[in-house]
Amino acid sequence: MGRMGDRTLAIATWVAIVGTLVINTLSNFFPIDGNTVADLANGPLGGVLITPANYAFSIWGVIYVGLIAYAWHQSRRQYRNQLLIKRINGCLIIACVAQIAWIYLFTLQLYWLSVVAMLVILLALIAAYSELEEGQHPPNSRRKRWVNRPVSIYLAWISVATVVNIASAIYASGKQDLGLSGATWTAIMIVIANLIAALAIVKRRDLPFTLVFIWADIAIAQRHPTLPTIWIPALITAAILVGLLVYRRSPRKSW
């Protein structure tokens, strides 16, 4: 890919990120089929116990600020021709297109198809995250700030959102119990989801990634103060992540 191709890819990345932000914003002011994502989450899907408290979704503001910062960084001439940046751009474009599709599918209540779109987002971001492995491309402070952190935060929240999306699809299909109570299944999903964050701590000492999961755990606990089966494991796993993160990032410790 020549200079013109690099510039085109950089512009396409800008378009994908801004386009996703615009579509997401418009879907809240002009609901597709009369429903916003929040309307469905608090209405027909209100019984999905792993859904965090409403304030937790304000993290999308942080995600979009990070993505806009990344878009500015990758479009600069000295960075847009880097192989790492070009690979991440390709992954982010796929993720953004899939996220636009997800907004339409979810608000049209095509929940299982929305799960497919969510998995595409997740896989694209995992691919981008894998490109950031330190042994593969040693990072400097600038790259950590403008590239690693936006990708980490986006992937972390999509990891949480994937679990919630699957739980929503199961709930909507009327098979939410599967032999166990909804609270018990929620506790199990909380533990499984937090294992992802624990892995990110152990392998990469990834602070932004882990903080997103802690944020989600606290929001889940706050939404269900009368269900100890949910709020206790949510707060315990959050505390474990904090402890593991402190230990793993200590300069006197190495694994």
Backbone as CSV, one residue per row, in Angstrom:
resi,resn,N_x,N_y,N_z,CA_x,CA_y,CA_z,C_x,C_y,C_z
1,MET,0.848,-1.203,0.000,0.000,0.000,0.000,0.879,1.246,0.000
2,GLY,0.708,2.103,-1.011,1.517,3.305,-1.117,1.001,4.415,-0.233
3,ARG,1.610,5.610,-0.436,1.213,6.742,0.408,-0.257,7.106,0.222
4,MET,-0.724,7.024,-1.032,-2.121,7.342,-1.291,-3.036,6.339,-0.598
5,GLY,-2.641,5.045,-0.638,-3.424,4.018,0.041,-3.426,4.198,1.540
6,ASP,-2.280,4.592,2.101,-2.200,4.840,3.545,-3.116,5.996,3.939
7,ARG,-3.119,7.048,3.110,-3.964,8.204,3.398,-5.436,7.837,3.289
8,THR,-5.775,7.031,2.295,-7.162,6.595,2.125,-7.626,5.772,3.310
9,LEU,-6.759,4.863,3.804,-7.101,4.043,4.961,-7.286,4.909,6.201
10,ALA,-6.430,5.924,6.356,-6.541,6.831,7.502,-7.862,7.584,7.457
11,ILE,-8.244,8.044,6.261,-9.523,8.763,6.110,-10.694,7.821,6.379
12,ALA,-10.592,6.585,5.866,-11.655,5.599,6.087,-11.832,5.309,7.572
13,THR,-10.727,5.307,8.313,-10.805,5.080,9.761,-11.542,6.223,10.440
14,TRP,-11.228,7.467,10.030,-11.950,8.625,10.546,-13.449,8.509,10.262
15,VAL,-13.778,8.170,9.033,-15.185,8.074,8.623,-15.905,7.004,9.433
16,ALA,-15.251,5.848,9.635,-15.876,4.755,10.374,-16.146,5.146,11.818
17,ILE,-15.170,5.784,12.456,-15.316,6.157,13.861,-16.369,7.253,14.033
18,VAL,-16.268,8.306,13.237,-17.238,9.407,13.343,-18.626,8.929,12.933
19,GLY,-18.684,8.084,11.892,-19.971,7.555,11.454,-20.664,6.753,12.540
20,THR,-19.892,5.949,13.245,-20.465,5.161,14.344,-20.984,6.065,15.451
21,LEU,-20.218,7.084,15.789,-20.643,8.039,16.813,-21.932,8.741,16.399
22,VAL,-22.009,9.160,15.140,-23.197,9.875,14.659,-24.418,8.956,14.673
23,ILE,-24.270,7.739,14.151,-25.403,6.802,14.107,-25.868,6.466,15.517
24,ASN,-24.923,6.254,16.418,-25.273,5.923,17.804,-26.029,7.080,18.457
25,THR,-25.570,8.299,18.202,-26.227,9.478,18.779,-27.627,9.665,18.194
26,LEU,-27.735,9.554,16.872,-29.027,9.738,16.219,-30.041,8.686,16.647
27,SER,-29.554,7.470,16.925,-30.477,6.401,17.332,-31.132,6.693,18.676
28,ASN,-30.507,7.568,19.464,-31.090,7.954,20.751,-32.117,9.076,20.599
29,PHE,-31.902,9.943,19.612,-32.832,11.054,19.390,-33.961,10.679,18.432
30,PHE,-33.640,9.802,17.495,-34.629,9.354,16.518,-34.651,7.825,16.533
31,PRO,-35.315,7.240,17.520,-35.257,5.791,17.730,-35.704,4.988,16.518
32,ILE,-34.952,3.962,16.223,-35.291,3.040,15.149,-36.457,2.174,15.636
33,ASP,-37.505,2.127,14.881,-38.689,1.334,15.238,-39.290,1.778,16.574
34,GLY,-39.001,3.027,16.956,-39.604,3.585,18.164,-38.919,3.236,19.462
35,ASN,-37.801,2.494,19.414,-37.127,2.073,20.641,-35.648,2.433,20.600
36,THR,-35.154,2.966,21.715,-33.714,3.120,21.869,-33.177,1.877,22.568
37,VAL,-31.862,1.739,22.582,-31.243,0.612,23.295,-31.628,0.663,24.767
38,ALA,-31.622,1.860,25.352,-31.980,2.011,26.767,-33.436,1.642,27.019
39,ASP,-34.324,2.021,26.089,-35.744,1.663,26.234,-35.914,0.146,26.344
40,LEU,-35.218,-0.585,25.501,-35.335,-2.047,25.498,-34.682,-2.649,26.737
41,ALA,-33.517,-2.112,27.115,-32.802,-2.661,28.273,-33.594,-2.466,29.559
42,ASN,-34.314,-1.347,29.659,-35.080,-1.065,30.874,-36.538,-1.496,30.773
43,GLY,-36.950,-1.946,29.577,-38.327,-2.384,29.372,-38.434,-3.880,29.196
44,PRO,-38.574,-4.348,27.950,-38.732,-5.794,27.706,-37.588,-6.647,28.237
45,LEU,-36.377,-6.046,28.303,-35.208,-6.803,28.768,-34.825,-6.428,30.201
46,GLY,-35.753,-5.828,30.914,-35.459,-5.394,32.279,-35.132,-6.528,33.224
47,GLY,-35.519,-7.739,32.868,-35.236,-8.889,33.722,-33.867,-9.502,33.506
48,VAL,-33.062,-8.929,32.597,-31.694,-9.425,32.379,-30.824,-8.895,33.521
49,LEU,-30.542,-9.762,34.471,-29.948,-9.316,35.728,-28.495,-8.871,35.612
50,ILE,-27.805,-9.310,34.580,-26.386,-8.939,34.472,-26.204,-7.557,33.844
51,THR,-27.296,-6.945,33.397,-27.202,-5.588,32.855,-26.792,-4.621,33.959
52,PRO,-25.748,-3.809,33.753,-25.318,-2.860,34.786,-26.328,-1.734,34.970
53,ALA,-26.156,-0.969,36.036,-26.976,0.223,36.251,-26.800,1.180,35.074
54,ASN,-27.821,1.987,34.824,-27.828,2.834,33.633,-26.602,3.738,33.517
55,TYR,-26.106,4.239,34.657,-24.993,5.185,34.588,-23.734,4.550,33.999
56,ALA,-23.636,3.211,34.076,-22.434,2.523,33.586,-22.221,2.769,32.096
57,PHE,-23.319,2.990,31.360,-23.209,3.139,29.913,-22.654,4.499,29.506
58,SER,-22.448,5.380,30.482,-21.784,6.651,30.185,-20.336,6.424,29.752
59,ILE,-19.832,5.214,29.945,-18.467,4.902,29.526,-18.315,5.033,28.020
60,TRP,-19.429,4.997,27.283,-19.332,5.201,25.838,-18.735,6.563,25.514
61,GLY,-18.951,7.541,26.375,-18.323,8.841,26.165,-16.806,8.726,26.201
62,VAL,-16.285,7.964,27.157,-14.841,7.740,27.266,-14.335,6.979,26.037
63,ILE,-15.099,5.962,25.626,-14.696,5.157,24.464,-14.587,6.028,23.219
64,TYR,-15.586,6.865,22.975,-15.572,7.679,21.760,-14.504,8.769,21.810
65,VAL,-14.257,9.320,22.981,-13.156,10.286,23.101,-11.832,9.598,22.759
66,GLY,-11.655,8.379,23.268,-10.442,7.626,22.971,-10.317,7.297,21.487
67,LEU,-11.424,6.917,20.867,-11.395,6.580,19.440,-11.112,7.807,18.578
68,ILE,-11.683,8.953,18.941,-11.401,10.186,18.201,-9.926,10.559,18.358
69,ALA,-9.395,10.382,19.581,-7.965,10.659,19.810,-7.110,9.735,18.956
70,TYR,-7.503,8.461,18.902,-6.757,7.514,18.065,-6.850,7.907,16.596
71,ALA,-8.037,8.308,16.132,-8.215,8.696,14.734,-7.299,9.854,14.375
72,TRP,-7.173,10.822,15.276,-6.257,11.942,15.045,-4.819,11.451,14.977
73,HIS,-4.451,10.565,15.901,-3.077,10.056,15.951,-2.728,9.299,14.680
74,GLN,-3.598,8.369,14.272,-3.275,7.519,13.130,-3.263,8.271,11.808
75,SER,-3.908,9.413,11.759,-3.975,10.164,10.508,-2.753,11.050,10.281
76,ARG,-1.912,11.180,11.298,-0.699,11.996,11.136,0.289,11.287,10.217
77,ARG,0.963,12.043,9.410,1.792,11.482,8.345,2.840,10.496,8.861
78,GLN,3.436,10.774,10.015,4.508,9.917,10.505,4.027,8.591,11.076
79,TYR,2.698,8.455,11.255,2.158,7.225,11.831,1.323,6.398,10.858
80,ARG,0.664,7.053,9.917,-0.310,6.326,9.111,0.298,5.291,8.175
81,ASN,1.620,5.357,7.940,2.259,4.357,7.084,2.852,3.192,7.874
82,GLN,2.688,3.217,9.206,3.202,2.127,10.033,2.316,0.893,9.883
83,LEU,2.950,-0.283,9.765,2.198,-1.522,9.583,1.255,-1.766,10.753
84,LEU,1.704,-1.504,11.981,0.858,-1.681,13.157,-0.410,-0.851,13.052
85,ILE,-0.251,0.423,12.713,-1.403,1.328,12.619,-2.351,0.879,11.518
86,LYS,-1.808,0.462,10.382,-2.664,0.026,9.277,-3.461,-1.220,9.657
87,ARG,-2.839,-2.138,10.383,-3.566,-3.336,10.810,-4.658,-2.993,11.808
88,ILE,-4.356,-2.113,12.754,-5.368,-1.713,13.737,-6.503,-0.957,13.047
89,ASN,-6.159,-0.123,12.075,-7.194,0.605,11.333,-8.177,-0.354,10.681
90,GLY,-7.649,-1.397,10.040,-8.525,-2.377,9.402,-9.465,-3.030,10.403
91,CYS,-8.926,-3.372,11.567,-9.753,-3.991,12.614,-10.817,-3.033,13.123
92,LEU,-10.439,-1.765,13.321,-11.391,-0.785,13.848,-12.497,-0.469,12.842
93,ILE,-12.159,-0.437,11.578,-13.194,-0.204,10.555,-14.225,-1.329,10.593
94,ILE,-13.758,-2.575,10.684,-14.675,-3.717,10.781,-15.537,-3.601,12.031
95,ALA,-14.902,-3.250,13.162,-15.631,-3.125,14.426,-16.698,-2.037,14.340
96,CYS,-16.356,-0.904,13.717,-17.310,0.203,13.630,-18.492,-0.145,12.729
97,VAL,-18.221,-0.773,11.589,-19.306,-1.170,10.696,-20.226,-2.170,11.399
98,ALA,-19.625,-3.124,12.115,-20.421,-4.116,12.847,-21.217,-3.454,13.971
99,GLN,-20.658,-2.400,14.573,-21.389,-1.725,15.651,-22.599,-0.973,15.110
100,ILE,-22.449,-0.379,13.940,-23.601,0.276,13.310,-24.692,-0.758,13.021
101,ALA,-24.275,-1.917,12.489,-25.237,-2.999,12.229,-25.889,-3.453,13.525
102,TRP,-25.088,-3.520,14.597,-25.623,-3.962,15.894,-26.724,-3.027,16.379
103,ILE,-26.509,-1.727,16.246,-27.512,-0.755,16.696,-28.850,-1.014,16.011
104,TYR,-28.804,-1.233,14.714,-30.045,-1.484,13.973,-30.669,-2.820,14.384
105,LEU,-29.860,-3.858,14.449,-30.398,-5.193,14.761,-30.976,-5.237,16.169
106,PHE,-30.291,-4.641,17.141,-30.768,-4.695,18.517,-32.048,-3.889,18.689
107,THR,-32.083,-2.695,18.119,-33.282,-1.862,18.292,-34.467,-2.404,17.497
108,LEU,-34.204,-3.223,16.490,-35.284,-3.918,15.788,-35.666,-5.214,16.489
109,GLN,-35.033,-5.453,17.640,-35.285,-6.615,18.494,-34.939,-7.942,17.804
110,LEU,-33.970,-7.891,16.922,-33.426,-9.106,16.308,-32.213,-9.511,17.148
111,TYR,-32.493,-10.016,18.338,-31.451,-10.143,19.348,-30.354,-11.135,18.981
112,TRP,-30.717,-12.286,18.414,-29.676,-13.259,18.077,-28.812,-12.763,16.928
113,LEU,-29.403,-12.045,15.982,-28.588,-11.448,14.923,-27.690,-10.350,15.495
114,SER,-28.181,-9.654,16.517,-27.346,-8.634,17.161,-26.157,-9.276,17.879
115,VAL,-26.361,-10.495,18.381,-25.248,-11.226,18.999,-24.169,-11.512,17.957
116,VAL,-24.587,-11.889,16.753,-23.618,-12.136,15.674,-22.813,-10.870,15.387
117,ALA,-23.504,-9.734,15.281,-22.810,-8.465,15.044,-21.868,-8.136,16.198
118,MET,-22.312,-8.386,17.428,-21.471,-8.122,18.592,-20.214,-8.991,18.578
119,LEU,-20.356,-10.240,18.173,-19.194,-11.132,18.098,-18.206,-10.670,17.032
120,VAL,-18.709,-10.093,15.949,-17.814,-9.536,14.931,-17.017,-8.375,15.520
121,ILE,-17.697,-7.501,16.272,-17.001,-6.388,16.948,-15.931,-6.946,17.879
122,LEU,-16.315,-7.926,18.681,-15.398,-8.503,19.666,-14.176,-9.106,18.990
123,LEU,-14.378,-9.897,17.957,-13.258,-10.560,17.272,-12.343,-9.538,16.590
124,ALA,-12.932,-8.497,16.007,-12.112,-7.461,15.374,-11.242,-6.743,16.398
125,LEU,-11.818,-6.467,17.568,-11.049,-5.771,18.609,-10.015,-6.685,19.249
126,ILE,-10.318,-7.967,19.362,-9.310,-8.916,19.856,-8.124,-8.951,18.896
127,ALA,-8.418,-8.924,17.592,-7.347,-8.904,16.600,-6.496,-7.645,16.748
128,ALA,-7.147,-6.490,16.957,-6.410,-5.242,17.156,-5.571,-5.309,18.433
129,TYR,-6.176,-5.838,19.486,-5.488,-5.934,20.777,-4.273,-6.853,20.680
130,SER,-4.399,-7.926,19.911,-3.287,-8.859,19.763,-2.103,-8.207,19.050
131,GLU,-2.384,-7.223,18.211,-1.312,-6.505,17.531,-0.491,-5.654,18.495
132,LEU,-1.078,-5.344,19.646,-0.418,-4.462,20.604,0.441,-5.209,21.612
133,GLU,0.567,-6.520,21.444,1.362,-7.305,22.386,2.777,-6.750,22.433
134,GLU,3.286,-6.523,23.634,4.525,-5.773,23.810,5.725,-6.432,23.133
135,GLY,5.782,-7.759,23.167,6.910,-8.439,22.545,6.926,-8.284,21.037
136,GLN,5.751,-7.985,20.466,5.629,-7.877,19.014,5.943,-6.464,18.528
137,HIS,5.458,-5.477,19.233,5.692,-4.080,18.875,5.968,-3.301,20.168
138,PRO,7.230,-3.194,20.594,7.539,-2.502,21.856,6.931,-1.101,21.879
139,PRO,6.100,-0.789,22.877,5.414,0.507,22.901,6.236,1.593,23.582
140,ASN,5.986,2.830,23.180,6.510,3.958,23.923,5.338,4.654,24.595
141,SER,5.606,5.707,25.361,4.536,6.357,26.119,3.495,6.980,25.197
142,ARG,3.925,7.494,24.043,2.970,8.094,23.108,2.011,7.046,22.559
143,ARG,2.558,5.887,22.174,1.689,4.844,21.629,0.757,4.292,22.693
144,LYS,1.235,4.169,23.923,0.368,3.696,25.003,-0.806,4.638,25.191
145,ARG,-0.552,5.935,25.082,-1.600,6.932,25.338,-2.602,7.005,24.181
146,TRP,-2.132,7.017,22.953,-2.997,7.293,21.815,-3.502,6.051,21.096
147,VAL,-2.869,4.908,21.335,-3.259,3.685,20.630,-3.713,2.605,21.602
148,ASN,-2.824,2.209,22.512,-3.130,1.083,23.402,-4.360,1.338,24.265
149,ARG,-4.432,2.496,24.888,-5.536,2.754,25.818,-6.900,2.793,25.134
150,PRO,-7.044,3.503,24.012,-8.362,3.473,23.348,-8.805,2.068,22.950
151,VAL,-7.875,1.268,22.431,-8.221,-0.095,22.031,-8.573,-0.940,23.247
152,SER,-7.804,-0.798,24.329,-8.047,-1.577,25.555,-9.422,-1.281,26.148
153,ILE,-9.761,0.000,26.254,-11.036,0.393,26.852,-12.203,-0.078,25.986
154,TYR,-12.078,0.083,24.692,-13.135,-0.341,23.761,-13.338,-1.848,23.851
155,LEU,-12.248,-2.615,23.809,-12.353,-4.069,23.876,-12.937,-4.519,25.208
156,ALA,-12.509,-3.902,26.294,-12.997,-4.306,27.614,-14.507,-4.138,27.703
157,TRP,-15.018,-2.984,27.250,-16.466,-2.761,27.357,-17.235,-3.667,26.411
158,ILE,-16.691,-3.922,25.229,-17.362,-4.834,24.305,-17.361,-6.251,24.879
159,SER,-16.341,-6.620,25.628,-16.332,-7.931,26.290,-17.479,-8.034,27.284
160,VAL,-17.681,-6.968,28.065,-18.808,-6.923,28.997,-20.126,-6.929,28.221
161,ALA,-20.196,-6.099,27.176,-21.429,-5.974,26.399,-21.801,-7.279,25.713
162,THR,-20.809,-8.069,25.314,-21.098,-9.348,24.659,-21.819,-10.292,25.610
163,VAL,-21.368,-10.338,26.857,-22.020,-11.183,27.854,-23.455,-10.719,28.082
164,VAL,-23.641,-9.404,28.202,-24.983,-8.850,28.411,-25.869,-9.123,27.194
165,ASN,-25.305,-8.985,25.994,-26.058,-9.204,24.759,-26.544,-10.650,24.650
166,ILE,-25.659,-11.583,24.949,-26.040,-13.004,24.898,-27.107,-13.305,25.949
167,ALA,-26.918,-12.751,27.153,-27.917,-12.951,28.199,-29.268,-12.366,27.790
168,SER,-29.240,-11.229,27.093,-30.478,-10.600,26.625,-31.173,-11.461,25.590
169,ALA,-30.407,-12.032,24.672,-30.985,-12.886,23.632,-31.611,-14.141,24.246
170,ILE,-30.930,-14.712,25.227,-31.473,-15.892,25.911,-32.759,-15.532,26.648
171,TYR,-32.731,-14.391,27.331,-33.913,-13.935,28.083,-35.091,-13.703,27.143
172,ALA,-34.830,-13.046,26.012,-35.900,-12.754,25.069,-36.476,-14.015,24.440
173,SER,-35.671,-15.066,24.369,-36.144,-16.316,23.786,-36.971,-17.140,24.772
174,GLY,-37.022,-16.675,26.041,-37.819,-17.363,27.052,-37.133,-18.555,27.687
175,LYS,-35.814,-18.646,27.537,-35.074,-19.789,28.092,-34.014,-19.317,29.084
176,GLN,-34.390,-18.287,29.863,-33.399,-17.659,30.714,-32.948,-18.486,31.910
177,ASP,-33.733,-19.445,32.361,-33.370,-20.160,33.583,-32.455,-21.354,33.322
178,LEU,-32.812,-22.192,32.368,-32.009,-23.369,32.025,-31.670,-24.207,33.255
179,GLY,-32.627,-24.339,34.163,-32.435,-25.197,35.333,-31.913,-24.488,36.563
180,LEU,-31.433,-23.247,36.414,-30.935,-22.480,37.557,-31.677,-21.147,37.611
181,SER,-31.663,-20.519,38.777,-32.310,-19.217,38.899,-31.534,-18.174,38.103
182,GLY,-32.238,-17.100,37.740,-31.586,-16.032,36.997,-30.430,-15.425,37.768
183,ALA,-30.579,-15.274,39.077,-29.511,-14.703,39.901,-28.280,-15.600,39.928
184,THR,-28.503,-16.913,39.976,-27.380,-17.848,39.989,-26.619,-17.798,38.681
185,TRP,-27.350,-17.788,37.563,-26.701,-17.678,36.262,-25.933,-16.365,36.148
186,THR,-26.495,-15.312,36.676,-25.821,-14.013,36.631,-24.517,-14.045,37.395
187,ALA,-24.531,-14.665,38.586,-23.311,-14.782,39.388,-22.244,-15.563,38.625
188,ILE,-22.654,-16.632,37.965,-21.710,-17.440,37.177,-21.115,-16.614,36.043
189,MET,-21.967,-15.858,35.340,-21.486,-15.043,34.222,-20.556,-13.934,34.699
190,ILE,-20.821,-13.386,35.880,-19.944,-12.350,36.434,-18.548,-12.906,36.654
191,VAL,-18.475,-14.088,37.238,-17.180,-14.710,37.518,-16.448,-15.025,36.213
192,ILE,-17.154,-15.609,35.247,-16.528,-15.961,33.971,-16.025,-14.712,33.250
193,ALA,-16.851,-13.672,33.228,-16.450,-12.438,32.545,-15.213,-11.824,33.187
194,ASN,-15.147,-11.857,34.501,-14.009,-11.245,35.191,-12.728,-12.046,35.034
195,LEU,-12.830,-13.300,34.652,-11.630,-14.068,34.347,-10.886,-13.461,33.158
196,ILE,-11.644,-12.838,32.245,-11.026,-12.165,31.104,-10.154,-11.011,31.594
197,ALA,-10.697,-10.222,32.513,-9.928,-9.100,33.059,-8.707,-9.598,33.821
198,ALA,-8.869,-10.683,34.571,-7.737,-11.237,35.312,-6.625,-11.660,34.354
199,LEU,-7.009,-12.235,33.219,-6.029,-12.644,32.214,-5.288,-11.438,31.649
200,ALA,-6.021,-10.327,31.430,-5.397,-9.109,30.919,-4.398,-8.538,31.924
201,ILE,-4.685,-8.695,33.215,-3.749,-8.237,34.246,-2.490,-9.096,34.236
202,VAL,-2.684,-10.408,34.237,-1.563,-11.335,34.321,-0.649,-11.207,33.111
203,LYS,-1.233,-11.111,31.921,-0.429,-11.113,30.701,0.120,-9.741,30.328
204,ARG,-0.658,-8.672,30.635,-0.252,-7.357,30.136,-0.249,-6.246,31.183
205,ARG,-0.677,-6.526,32.388,-0.780,-5.478,33.415,-1.615,-4.308,32.895
206,ASP,-2.695,-4.639,32.229,-3.489,-3.635,31.509,-4.443,-2.920,32.460
207,LEU,-4.044,-1.725,32.891,-4.849,-0.947,33.832,-6.185,-0.478,33.235
208,PRO,-6.202,0.174,32.058,-7.489,0.632,31.519,-8.484,-0.504,31.308
209,PHE,-8.018,-1.618,30.773,-8.885,-2.777,30.534,-9.533,-3.234,31.831
210,THR,-8.722,-3.347,32.871,-9.217,-3.851,34.151,-10.175,-2.878,34.812
211,LEU,-9.894,-1.582,34.714,-10.769,-0.582,35.328,-12.173,-0.615,34.730
212,VAL,-12.270,-0.943,33.454,-13.591,-1.053,32.822,-14.399,-2.176,33.470
213,PHE,-13.768,-3.309,33.722,-14.467,-4.424,34.355,-14.848,-4.085,35.801
214,ILE,-13.973,-3.407,36.518,-14.297,-2.995,37.884,-15.498,-2.047,37.860
215,TRP,-15.502,-1.131,36.903,-16.625,-0.198,36.710,-17.927,-0.963,36.493
216,ALA,-17.874,-1.976,35.630,-19.067,-2.771,35.334,-19.518,-3.571,36.545
217,ASP,-18.566,-4.161,37.283,-18.910,-4.942,38.479,-19.650,-4.086,39.502
218,ILE,-19.135,-2.899,39.749,-19.759,-2.007,40.735,-21.156,-1.599,40.280
219,ALA,-21.305,-1.330,38.972,-22.610,-0.928,38.442,-23.619,-2.075,38.524
220,ILE,-23.164,-3.297,38.287,-24.056,-4.460,38.417,-24.494,-4.614,39.870
221,ALA,-23.547,-4.477,40.785,-23.866,-4.602,42.208,-24.852,-3.522,42.647
222,GLN,-24.661,-2.295,42.171,-25.538,-1.198,42.569,-26.947,-1.346,41.997
223,ARG,-27.064,-2.044,40.886,-28.394,-2.245,40.309,-29.201,-3.274,41.095
224,HIS,-28.525,-4.134,41.837,-29.228,-5.216,42.541,-28.859,-5.263,44.033
225,PRO,-29.118,-4.189,44.746,-28.736,-4.160,46.169,-29.515,-5.145,47.031
226,THR,-30.649,-5.650,46.542,-31.466,-6.594,47.326,-31.220,-8.046,46.916
227,LEU,-30.267,-8.270,45.997,-29.956,-9.635,45.553,-28.507,-9.974,45.892
228,PRO,-28.268,-10.490,47.092,-26.885,-10.798,47.489,-26.210,-11.821,46.585
229,THR,-27.000,-12.678,45.924,-26.424,-13.650,44.994,-25.708,-12.948,43.847
230,ILE,-26.102,-11.698,43.581,-25.481,-10.940,42.500,-24.476,-9.918,43.023
231,TRP,-24.895,-9.093,43.989,-24.001,-8.006,44.366,-22.775,-8.482,45.121
232,ILE,-22.886,-9.590,45.854,-21.703,-10.087,46.573,-20.616,-10.575,45.613
233,PRO,-20.921,-11.485,44.672,-19.857,-11.890,43.735,-19.347,-10.740,42.875
234,ALA,-20.228,-9.780,42.545,-19.792,-8.636,41.735,-18.750,-7.812,42.485
235,LEU,-19.006,-7.537,43.765,-18.054,-6.740,44.542,-16.801,-7.545,44.899
236,ILE,-16.964,-8.840,45.141,-15.798,-9.680,45.443,-14.858,-9.745,44.243
237,THR,-15.417,-9.973,43.059,-14.561,-10.049,41.867,-13.902,-8.698,41.583
238,ALA,-14.615,-7.597,41.838,-14.020,-6.274,41.661,-12.837,-6.094,42.611
239,ALA,-13.014,-6.522,43.876,-11.939,-6.410,44.861,-10.744,-7.281,44.474
240,ILE,-11.016,-8.472,43.965,-9.936,-9.372,43.532,-9.151,-8.734,42.384
241,LEU,-9.868,-8.124,41.448,-9.193,-7.468,40.321,-8.307,-6.320,40.805
242,VAL,-8.802,-5.546,41.773,-7.997,-4.447,42.318,-6.728,-4.995,42.959
243,GLY,-6.881,-6.026,43.782,-5.721,-6.612,44.447,-4.727,-7.204,43.464
244,LEU,-5.240,-7.921,42.481,-4.375,-8.542,41.476,-3.646,-7.482,40.661
245,LEU,-4.354,-6.409,40.350,-3.756,-5.334,39.568,-2.633,-4.648,40.344
246,VAL,-2.875,-4.367,41.618,-1.847,-3.730,42.452,-0.617,-4.624,42.554
247,TYR,-0.843,-5.910,42.792,0.275,-6.838,42.922,1.051,-6.976,41.617
248,ARG,0.311,-7.110,40.511,0.953,-7.356,39.219,1.733,-6.154,38.728
249,ARG,1.271,-4.943,39.030,1.934,-3.730,38.545,3.010,-3.216,39.485
250,SER,3.164,-3.887,40.648,4.202,-3.468,41.584,5.575,-3.686,40.959
251,PRO,6.467,-2.675,40.987,7.790,-2.825,40.375,8.665,-3.850,41.088
252,ARG,8.283,-4.213,42.305,9.095,-5.177,43.059,8.642,-6.608,42.829
253,LYS,7.578,-6.767,42.028,7.057,-8.103,41.788,7.231,-8.470,40.302
254,SER,7.490,-9.688,40.039,7.532,-10.167,38.653,7.104,-11.613,38.619
255,TRP,6.356,-11.959,37.608,5.873,-13.331,37.467,6.538,-13.978,36.266
